[in-house]
């Protein structure tokens, strides 16, 4: 089988998921209909389906990984001396689109590295077939392992991102698991308390994977912006990453993009393949160089704007089966809208009620506020004992005010002026 790129892998596994939802007769009919539309995709899906059925027939899904530890397998090689294993790549070496960080382990088939996908910054476990095992039979075995893993969505399997042949050597990029199974079972946390309470099982949720894409020709790495009169430091992604982590997310990629549509499309496709949620910062309400939405193929928008202040532009949609949210490029606007929209989204994705992120309460004003305009407005404020003190400068470019704010005051559209001591709605910022 030829190497699969991420797009082909995603298409095949998506069709497989749809097929597995029906019975055998329905699968056969759906596969024939797919073949009439896209013969190569149908062949890919058929291969994945055979691998899936073989895995289930072997009992792997029901017995779990212990079965692999107790089941002996016949040797794949003819008797005789084994060639010397290939040397491991050093840290920093590049293999195709990956940069090696360290060796995680060596098995009968090859080496497993902790590696970084250079384009996206995503950390992966990269399994590479050793050159000494380069005959066609073993290549097919290795590639079949990748297809099989990608066809299964199960608690005993890691997530497979894709497979490719790098310099003639097959490689599979998989989810990088931190620590060992024993580490996770014995780590301090709720499991000992649950066991002590005689609870046999608990419901858990995986951390939502988030990829951040910062857009704009003017953005520069912090510490370098002063070298160009047209540059500004890219700061928004740092704040959004911190907020996302605080609400239970795992950041799997953070990329700064110039306003070049082909480059942005490539980055968007990679982010959609890697993450549960993609966060895009930057863009404008209008303008021929606003590619924030255009870079996502097949983007289905839930909403394209929100009548709040600050909050332009803000949008939410779905692309490639993944959620995509667009936030402003201005740091203050981005952080306010992220607190109001991204935080509840992450709460929901991590198994909590979205309302947990929006626990509004009442507090008296430390000083008065003027009337609110036609848009719902969120005033940056600080906690002054039991009172909410609005910050004097509400300009979205006031970075010091953003750093000092720890509350948001909610002002409804058309609300009249509020005097000091009057009760207002507040949210921890």
N, C-alpha and C positions, 0 to 999 in steps of 0.2 A: 504494500500500500504506500502511496506517495505521502510526503509530509503534509500535515494539515496546518494552516495558519489559524489565527484566533477567530477570524470571521467564519471560516469553514467549520471550525469546531463548534462555534456557538450555534450556527444554523443546524448542524446535524443533531446536536444534543437537544435543541429546542423541539425539533420534529419528533425525536425519540420520546420526549416527555409526553407529547400529545398522543403518540401511538400507545404508550403504556397505560393510558387512561381507559382504553377499550378492551374488548375481548379479542380472541385470536382471529375470528372472522373479520371483525372491524379493522384490526391491524392490517390484515392482508389487503383489504379493499383500500384502506387509506394509503398503504404503501404503493399500490398500483396507480392510484390517482396522483401521488407524488411523482412517480416515475414518468408519467405522461407529461408532467410539468417541468421536472428537473431530474434527468436520469442520473447525473453524478451524485446529486444530493440523496436520491433514493438509494443508490449503492452504498453510500456512507452510512445512512440510517439502518439499512439492512444488516451491515456488518456490526454496528453497535447493538442491534437487537439480538443478533446471534450470540454476541459476547455476553449480553445481559442474561439471556436464557441459559447459557452455559454456566454462568456464575450461580444462578438460582438452582439449577439442576444439581450442582455440586454441593449445595447446602451452605455456601459461604455466608450468605446474607442472614440465614437463620442461626448459624452456629457462632458467627463472629470471629474475631481474630485468633481466639484460642485454637480454632481448628487448624490454622496454619502452623501452629507450634507443635501439634501432635501428629500431623499427617505427613508421612514420608513420601517423597516423590522420587521417581526413577531418575537416574543421572541423564543429563542431556548430552554429555560428551562421550566420545569413545574412550576406552581405557588408554592410559599412557601419560607421560609427563605433561604438566600444564605449563603453558607459556608464562613468562614473568609478567605480573600485573603492570599496567601502564602507570607512570608516575602521575601523582596528583598535580593539578594546576596550582600555582602559588596564589596567595591573596593579591587581588588587584588585576589579575589576568582577565582578559576579555574573551568570551566564547560566544561568537555570534552577537546577539543583542543583549548579552548578559555580562555582568562583572562579578567575578568570583570573590567571595569574602572568606570562606573557610570550608574545609571538608567536614561534613556531618557524619559520614560513614562510608564503608565499602562493603558491597555484597557480591554475590556470585555473578550478577549481571553487569555491575559497573560501580561507579562512584556517585555519591550524592553530595552536592555542594549547597551551602547557603549562598545564594547569589542575588543580585539586584538586576532587575530589568532596566536597562540604561534609559530608555525613553520615558518610562513612567515613575521610576524610583521604587517600584514595588519589590519587596523581599519575597523570594520564593525558595522552595527546595527544588533544586535542579538535578534530576537523575540523568546521568550520561553513560551510555554504553561504552565499555572499554574497547579499545581498538582490537585487542586480542580476541574478542568475541564477535568479529565482524562478518561471519558467514551469513548467508541468506536465511537459514533456519533460525538463527538466534536473533537476527534483525526482526524477523516476523514475530518472534516470541515477545521481544521488547515492545514493538509497536502495538501488538495485541494487548499487552498489559495496559498501555496508555488508553486505548480505545475502551477497554473494559472498565477502567476506573472512571472514565468520563461518562460512561453510560449509567452510572449508579449514583443515586442521591440517597445515602444511607449513613447512619450514625457510625458505622465501622469503617468508613472510607473518608480519606481526605479529599478536598476539592481539587480537581485537575483543571489548570488554566489552559493548557494546550500542549501540542507535541510538534516537533519540527526536526529536520535533519540539519545539523550544524557541521559544516565541513565534512559531510559524508557520514557523520555519526548521529544516530537517533538520540533525541533528548526529550524529556518530559518535564514540564514546569508544573509544580504542585504547590498547594497551600503549605506555608511554612508554619509548623506547630512549635510553639515556644515551650521548652522544657520537655520532660518525659511524662508518660502517663502516670507514673508514680508521683511525680512532682505535683501534678494537678489533683490527684486523688487525696494527697496528704497535706496540701497547702491549707493554711489557716483560712477559714471561711465558714459558710453556713452548713457545710456537710456534717462536721462533727456534732453540731447542735441538733441537726435533723435526726441523725442516728440516735443521739441520746434521748430524743423525744419519741423513739420507736417508730419513726417514719421510714418506710421502705424505699420510697422514691420521691423525688422532687422535680418540679417542672423548671427547666432552665432555658435560657435564650442565648444564642450566639451574639456577640457584639456586632452591631451593624458595621460593615466595612464602608469607609467614606474616602472618596478621592476628591482632592481640591484642585481646581483649575483657575488660575488667576490670569486674566486677559488684559492686554493693553500694550501698545508700542512704547509707552512712556515708563513702564515699570522696570526697575532695576533692583538688583540684589542689595539689601541693606548694607551700607558702608561704601557703596560705589556710586550712588546717585549724584553726589556732588561733582563728579567728573564730567557730567554733561548738563548743560543748561536746560535741556528738554526732559530730563529724567526725574522721576520721583521714586522713593524707596517703596518696594512692595511690602506692605505691612499687614494687609488684611488677612492673608492666609494664616499668619501666626495666631491672630486673635480667634479666627474661626476654628482652627485646629484645637486650641485650648478649650473653647466652648464645647466643641464636639466631643472631646475626650471627657470633659466634665459630665456630659450627658450620656456617657456609656459607649461612645463610638471608638472604633479602631481606625486610625488614619493609615491608609494603604498607599497613598500617593499624593504628592503635592508638586504641581508643575506650573511654571510661569510661561505664558504664551504670548508671542507677538501677534499682531492682527494680520495673520497670514492664513487664509482659509484652508488650504491643503494641510498645513502643519497642524492646525486646530482640529481638523476632521480626524486626523490620525490619532491625536491625543485623546479626543473625545471617544473614539472607538475603543481605545485601550482602557480608558477609565470605566466605560460602561461594562467592558468584559471583566474588570477586576472587582468592582465595588457594588454594594447594594444601593448606595446613594452617591450621586455626583453633585458637588457644589461648585457652581461657576460664579466668580466674582468679576465685576466690570461689565462693560457694554453700556449702551445708551438707549433711551426710549426711541430715538430715531437716528438715522445716519447710515450711509452706505457701507461703513466699515464696522458696523455692529454685527459680528459673527457669532455672538454668544449662543443664540438659538440655532443659527444655520449650520453650525458645525456638527450637530447631532442628527444623524440619519433617522428619518421616520419619527421625529419628535412629535408627540401627542400632548398638547398643552391642556392642563386642567384650568389654569388661569394665566393671563399674561400681564396683569398689573393689579396693584392693591391700592385702595384709596386711603393711605396712611401717610403720616409725615413724622420722621423721615422714612423714605421707602420707595425710591425710584432709581432703577427699575427692579421689580421683584416679580418672579414668575415661577411656576411649578409645572412639571410635565413628566412624561415617561418616554424613554428611548431604549430600545433593545431589551425591554422587560425590566429596566432599572429606573428608579426615581431620579429626576434631575431637578435641582432647584437653583434659580438664578438670584444672586444678591447684588446690591450696588457695589461699585468699586471704591466709593468713599468710605473710609474706616468707620466713622460714626454711624452712617446709614447702614453699613453692612452689619455692625455688631448689634444695633437695635433690631433690625429685621431678623437677624439670626436668632436673637433671644426670643422674639415673638413667634417665628415660624419654624426655624430649624430645630430648636430645642424640643418643642412638642412632637415634631416629626421623628426625631431620634428616640424620644421616650416611647412612642408607639412601636417603632421598629425593634426596640430592645425588650418588648413584652410588657411595658407599663402602660397605664392610661395616659393619653396625651395631656389630659387635664392636670396631671402632676406637674407639668412644666409651666402651667399658667395659673398659679395660685395667687390670685389677686386678693388684696386685703385693704382695709381702710386705715388712713392715718391723717392727722391734722396737718395743714400746711404751716410751715415755719414763716413763710411770707407769701404775699398775694400773687396771683397769676392773672394775666389779662384774659379777655374772651378768646375762645377757640374759633378758628375759621371753618371752612367747609369740609376739611378732611380731619379724620380722627388723628390726634397728635399725641406723641409720647415724649414727655418732657424729661430730660435727664436731671437727676436730683441726687442728693446725698442724704444718708440717714443721720438726722440730728437728734439723737436720743429717741424719743417716741414720736418725733415729727419728721416730715419730709420737707427738705429744704431745696427748692429748685435752684439749679446752677444759673449764674447770671448770664452766661453766654451760651445760647442755644444754637449757634451757627454750627453746621455740620463739619466745618473745617477746623473747629476748635479742639485740637487733640488733647490739650491739658484737661479740658472739661470732660472729655471722654474718660481719661484716666481717673478722674476724681469721682465719677458717677458710680453709685452702687444701687440706685433705684431708678425705676421708670414711673412717671406719673401719667395716668391715662386721662386724656381729655376728649370727651365725646364731641362729634361735629356740632358746631353752633353753640357750644356750652358758654354760658355767660362768665364774666370775670369771677374769680374766686378769691375771697379775702383770707388773710392770715387767720389760722385757727379753724377754717372750714375743712370738712372731711373730704378727702379725695381717694381714688383708687390707686394703689401702688403695687409694683411687682419688683422682686429682687432682681437686680441687673447683674 
